[in-house]
Amino acid sequence: MNTPSGPRPPSRLATLFLWIASGALVLMMLVVTGDVVLRAVFNMPVRGAYDAVSILLLVMVAFGFAPVLANRGEIVIDLLDAVIGHRGVRLLASVAALLTMAVMLFFAWSAVEPARNAWRYGDRSLELGIPQWAMWAVLAVGVLGILWAAFVQILSYWREASR
């Protein structure tokens, strides 16, 4: 749902998150393509491709949600818009953003113990030996970005109400 005056320009933080997610996607595609080609042509797979792809997927997902929320880019089906009116749509969108925040807070809370264990026991990725806590830290930054974007979305809905 865009504002009546059209979509808002993206914030710098949303743009940064989008570039990080996009870069992770491009790198992931290059690693997979390189691994397949080198394995098929030279029988030399890329060492650490499995770890690299899983880490890049984490980065892409963790950093990809916030720009979508901040720019109101989610897929919206407007079945109820005509029935409940603009005020009702704004209320439903606010509830959806609050639920997004609740789910992300639950994910963050659920991740604390596994992240602490990864730090405590020195867990590392299988092929590259990257510390697992670093991946949990990437997830935490992504969740913070999602929480920020949902909060910005709620604020913008209620700023529209005051106009």
Disulfide bonds with the S-S distance in Angstrom:
none
